[in-house]
Amino acid sequence: MTAAFEAFALGDVRERQRASGQQSLEFLRRDDMSAGIYVLAKGANDTQSPHTEDELYYVVSGRARFKAGDADREVSPGDTLFVAAELPHRFHSIEEDLVLLVVFAPA
């Protein structure tokens, strides 16, 4: 049985992500959604491919540009981005290390 409530401290999630050696770490998975942290270093190349799920990004820290379909915009802390399933998208021109909370629905 899954917990009805869970809390996650950003510092703990970031430490787990760092220890994994990966750019991303999924820290929550349920039938209808999943959540993770995605980190791109300054100057990094975001090589992700379109996903089969709708996706929501919340910019925790950092500055970059984000391209989704024909749209291209600056992103900074506090921005929230929705990307529909299958839409090509990526972060680019990363000026400061980028820390993103990402939610997929369904998981």
N, C-alpha and C positions, 0 to 999 in steps of 0.2 A: 504494500500500500504506500502511495506517495504522500508526503507531508502536505497538509493543508496550508502551511505557512513556512516560508524560509526567508532568511535575511542573508545578504552577502555584503561584506565590506570590500570596497574597491581595492584597498591595499592588499588584502588577502588574495583576491582574484588576480591582481597584477603579479603578485609573488608566484602564484601557481603557474601563470602564463610564462613568466621569465624562466622558471625552473624547467618548464617543458621544452624550452628552446624553440618554440614555434611562435609565429606571428599572432596566432589566434588560440583561444581556449574557450570551449563551450563549458559553461558552469551550471546550466539549468536545461533540462529536457523534460517536456511533458508531451502528451499526445498532440496537442493543438499548437504548441509553440516551443521554441528553444531560445536561449539567450547566451551570449558569449561576449568576450572582449577581443578586440582586434587592434593590433598595434603596428604602426608603420613608422619606421625611423625617418628622420629628416633625409630627403633625397632618395628614399626607397622607391622601388618600382612595384606598384600594386598589380599583380598578375591574375586576380580573380576572374572567374568566368561567370556568366549569368547563372542565376540560381533558379530552381524549380519552385521556390517558395517566395511569397512576398517578404520584404525585408525592411526593417526600420533601423536606422543608424542614429545614435545620439553622440555628438562630439563632446567628449569629456575634456580633452585638452589638445592643443596643437593647432596648426594652421596649414591649409592645403587648398587645392581646387578639387572639385568633384564633377565628373562627367557622367551623365545618365542619358542614353539616347542622344538627342540633339542638344540637350541642355548642358551648360558648363557654368559652374559658379564657385565662388570662394566659400570655404567653410571655416568656422572658428568655434571655440567653446560655446556650448549652449544650443548650437544648431541641431535640428532634427530633420532627417532626410528619409522619405519613403521611396522605395523602389519596388515596382511591380515585378512579379515573377517573370523570368526570361528576358528582362530588359538589360542589355549590355551596360555595364557601369564600372567605374574605377576611380580611385583617388589618384591625383597626380600633382606635380609641382609642390611637393611636401616641404614646407618652409620650416616647420617645427615638428618634433616627434608627435605623431598623431595617435591618440588613445580614443577608441570608439567602443561604445556599448552597441551591440548588434542583436536584434531580435528577429527571428524567423517564424513565420506562421504559414502553414503548419510546420511542425518540427522536421 
